[in-house]
């Protein structure tokens, strides 16, 4: 006889409320799993199992699809933020519609705009490649330093966060660039990561930027104001190759 979701939930609750991730052989027990004992637990489980972004069938999952309005971290916008809110950057006035549309024609213009970088960062977060723009921004910040001690400290942090193979935020660099970075780290300067920064910039341009231009996020911003110009096609006039 097949076992229903309700029966499986009951069995798990009786066994101590453990939660098994699909594709994993380990049981993870969390305090949040106590929510299964509530009257609406069965329907909650059914709803959560339909969420494609969630690998866990129980209610203890804390993935971003369940955290509306909360930041994924403390340093940037969220996946669930109102798209127009992404244009408000450091109290500056929001960019014009013309400027927003220029982001779809030039990656350089997108990256030169604080609001553009913020919107692009939110898109990269949805693609799980936010570390690329974070690394690029960290390199830009390093270039502003002139004190040797500050340069050395920031260079060390950048290396540990984005270059080290032990870091979960490691960016994708080829062996040639890695060798250059390693040599430069012997005596760090504000330009220690120039080669690596250029390679990641090129990667974002060729790989992520075309998808960004065609994303619902960008299109909703580029057509946010109705009018004759709202039907203007948004595309990439510059080659990505």
C-alpha positions as CSV (number, residue, x, y, z in Angstrom):
1,X,0.0,0.0,0.0
2,X,1.4,3.5,-0.9
3,X,2.2,5.9,1.9
4,X,0.5,9.3,1.8
5,X,2.2,12.6,2.6
6,X,0.3,12.8,5.8
7,X,1.5,9.4,6.9
8,X,5.1,10.3,6.1
9,X,4.8,13.5,8.0
10,X,3.4,11.6,11.0
11,X,6.1,9.0,10.8
12,X,8.8,11.7,10.7
13,X,7.2,13.6,13.7
14,X,7.1,10.4,15.7
15,X,10.8,9.8,14.9
16,X,11.8,13.1,16.2
17,X,10.9,15.5,13.4
18,X,13.9,14.9,11.2
19,X,14.0,16.2,7.7
20,X,15.6,14.4,4.8
21,X,16.8,16.4,1.8
22,X,16.2,14.9,-1.6
23,X,19.4,13.4,-2.9
24,X,21.0,13.3,0.5
25,X,21.6,10.4,2.8
26,X,21.8,12.6,5.9
27,X,18.9,13.5,8.2
28,X,18.9,17.1,9.3
29,X,17.0,17.9,12.5
30,X,16.2,21.6,13.1
31,X,14.0,23.4,15.6
32,X,12.0,24.8,12.7
33,X,10.7,21.3,11.9
34,X,8.4,21.5,14.9
35,X,6.0,23.4,12.7
36,X,5.0,20.1,11.3
37,X,3.0,19.5,14.4
38,X,0.6,22.4,13.6
39,X,-2.9,21.7,12.2
40,X,-2.0,23.0,8.8
41,X,1.2,21.1,8.4
42,X,0.0,18.7,5.7
43,X,-1.2,21.5,3.4
44,X,2.0,23.4,4.1
45,X,4.1,20.4,3.1
46,X,2.2,20.0,-0.1
47,X,2.6,23.6,-1.1
48,X,6.3,23.6,-0.4
49,X,6.9,20.5,-2.4
50,X,5.6,22.3,-5.4
51,X,8.3,25.0,-5.2
52,X,11.0,24.1,-7.7
53,X,13.6,26.2,-6.1
54,X,13.3,24.3,-2.9
55,X,15.2,21.0,-2.5
56,X,13.7,20.2,0.9
57,X,10.1,18.8,1.1
58,X,9.5,19.8,4.7
59,X,8.7,23.2,6.3
60,X,12.1,23.7,7.8
61,X,13.5,25.0,4.5
62,X,14.8,28.5,4.6
63,X,15.6,29.1,1.0
64,X,15.0,32.5,-0.6
65,X,11.6,31.6,-2.1
66,X,10.2,31.5,1.5
67,X,11.7,34.8,2.7
68,X,9.7,37.5,1.0
69,X,11.0,40.9,1.7
70,X,14.2,39.7,3.4
71,X,17.7,40.3,2.1
72,X,19.8,37.3,1.2
73,X,22.6,39.2,2.8
74,X,23.2,42.6,4.3
75,X,25.0,44.1,1.3
76,X,22.5,44.3,-1.5
77,X,18.9,44.1,-2.8
78,X,16.8,41.0,-2.7
79,X,15.3,38.7,-5.3
80,X,11.9,39.6,-4.1
81,X,12.3,43.4,-4.0
82,X,10.1,45.7,-6.0
83,X,12.0,46.2,-9.3
84,X,11.7,50.0,-9.1
85,X,13.2,49.9,-5.6
86,X,16.4,48.6,-7.1
87,X,16.9,52.0,-8.9
88,X,17.2,53.9,-5.6
89,X,20.9,53.9,-4.9
90,X,22.5,55.7,-2.0
91,X,19.8,58.4,-2.0
92,X,20.6,59.4,-5.6
93,X,17.7,60.2,-7.9
94,X,16.6,57.2,-10.0
95,X,18.0,57.0,-13.5
96,X,15.9,58.3,-16.4
97,X,14.1,55.8,-18.7
98,X,16.6,56.7,-21.4
99,X,19.5,55.8,-19.2
100,X,17.9,52.5,-18.2
101,X,17.4,51.6,-21.8
102,X,21.0,52.4,-22.6
103,X,22.0,49.6,-20.2
104,X,20.5,47.2,-22.7
105,X,22.8,48.6,-25.5
106,X,26.1,48.9,-23.6
107,X,27.5,46.8,-20.9
108,X,30.0,49.5,-20.1
109,X,27.2,52.0,-19.4
110,X,25.5,49.5,-17.2
111,X,28.6,48.9,-15.1
112,X,29.3,52.7,-14.9
113,X,25.9,53.3,-13.4
114,X,25.5,52.7,-9.6
115,X,21.8,51.9,-10.1
116,X,22.7,49.7,-13.1
117,X,25.2,47.8,-11.1
118,X,22.7,47.3,-8.4
119,X,20.1,45.9,-10.8
120,X,22.6,43.7,-12.5
121,X,23.8,42.4,-9.1
122,X,20.3,41.4,-8.2
123,X,20.0,39.5,-11.5
124,X,23.4,37.8,-10.9
125,X,22.2,36.8,-7.4
126,X,19.2,35.0,-9.0
127,X,21.7,33.2,-11.3
128,X,23.9,32.3,-8.3
129,X,26.9,34.1,-9.8
130,X,26.8,37.3,-7.6
131,X,30.4,36.7,-6.6
132,X,31.5,37.9,-10.0
133,X,30.3,41.5,-9.6
134,X,31.3,41.5,-5.9
135,X,34.8,40.6,-6.9
136,X,34.8,43.4,-9.5
137,X,33.5,45.9,-7.0
138,X,36.1,44.9,-4.5
139,X,38.9,45.4,-7.1
140,X,37.5,48.9,-7.9
141,X,37.6,49.7,-4.2
142,X,41.2,48.5,-3.9
143,X,42.3,50.8,-6.7
144,X,41.2,53.8,-4.5
145,X,43.6,52.9,-1.7
146,X,47.0,54.5,-1.5
147,X,48.2,53.5,2.0
148,X,50.4,50.4,1.7
149,X,49.0,48.7,4.9
150,X,45.4,49.2,3.7
151,X,46.3,47.9,0.2
152,X,47.9,44.8,1.7
153,X,45.0,44.1,4.0
154,X,42.3,44.6,1.3
155,X,44.3,42.5,-1.2
156,X,44.5,39.7,1.3
157,X,40.8,39.8,1.9
158,X,40.0,39.8,-1.8
159,X,42.3,36.9,-2.4
160,X,40.8,34.8,0.5
161,X,37.2,35.7,-0.6
162,X,37.4,35.3,-4.3
163,X,40.6,33.7,-5.5
164,X,41.3,31.0,-3.0
165,X,40.1,27.6,-4.1
166,X,38.8,27.1,-0.5
167,X,36.4,30.0,-0.8
168,X,32.7,29.3,-1.5
169,X,32.7,32.6,-3.5
170,X,35.7,31.7,-5.7
171,X,35.5,33.2,-9.2
172,X,36.4,31.4,-12.3
173,X,39.9,32.3,-13.5
174,X,42.2,30.5,-15.9
175,X,45.6,29.2,-14.8
176,X,47.5,32.0,-16.5
177,X,45.7,34.7,-14.6
178,X,45.9,32.8,-11.3
179,X,49.7,32.7,-11.7
180,X,49.8,36.4,-12.3
181,X,47.7,37.1,-9.2
182,X,49.9,34.8,-7.1
183,X,53.0,36.6,-8.2
184,X,51.4,40.0,-7.5
185,X,50.4,38.9,-4.0
186,X,54.1,38.8,-3.0
187,X,53.9,42.6,-2.9
188,X,50.3,43.7,-3.3
189,X,49.5,47.0,-5.1
190,X,46.1,48.6,-6.0
191,X,46.4,46.9,-9.3
192,X,47.2,43.4,-8.1
193,X,44.0,41.9,-9.5
194,X,43.8,43.9,-12.8
195,X,44.1,40.8,-15.0
196,X,41.6,38.8,-12.9
197,X,39.2,41.7,-12.8
198,X,39.3,42.1,-16.6
199,X,38.7,38.4,-17.1
200,X,35.7,38.4,-14.8
201,X,34.4,41.6,-16.4
202,X,34.6,39.9,-19.8
203,X,32.9,36.8,-18.4
204,X,30.0,38.8,-17.2
205,X,29.8,40.7,-20.5
206,X,29.7,37.5,-22.6
207,X,27.8,35.2,-20.4
208,X,25.5,36.9,-18.0
209,X,24.8,40.2,-19.7
210,X,22.9,38.9,-22.8
211,X,20.5,37.0,-20.4
212,X,20.1,40.1,-18.3
213,X,19.0,42.1,-21.3
214,X,16.4,39.5,-22.1
215,X,15.3,39.0,-18.6
216,X,11.9,40.0,-17.2
217,X,13.7,42.1,-14.6
218,X,15.3,44.4,-17.1
219,X,12.4,44.5,-19.5
220,X,10.1,45.6,-16.7
221,X,12.4,48.5,-15.9
222,X,12.9,49.5,-19.5
223,X,9.2,49.6,-20.1
224,X,8.1,50.9,-16.8
225,X,6.7,54.2,-18.2
226,X,3.9,53.9,-20.7
227,X,4.0,56.0,-23.8
228,X,5.1,56.0,-27.5
229,X,8.7,55.1,-26.5
230,X,7.6,52.1,-24.4
231,X,7.5,49.8,-27.4
232,X,11.1,50.6,-28.3
233,X,13.0,47.4,-28.8
234,X,15.6,46.7,-26.1
235,X,18.7,44.8,-27.4
236,X,22.4,44.5,-27.5
237,X,23.8,46.7,-30.2
238,X,27.4,45.9,-29.2
239,X,28.8,42.4,-29.8
240,X,29.3,40.1,-26.9
241,X,32.0,38.2,-28.5
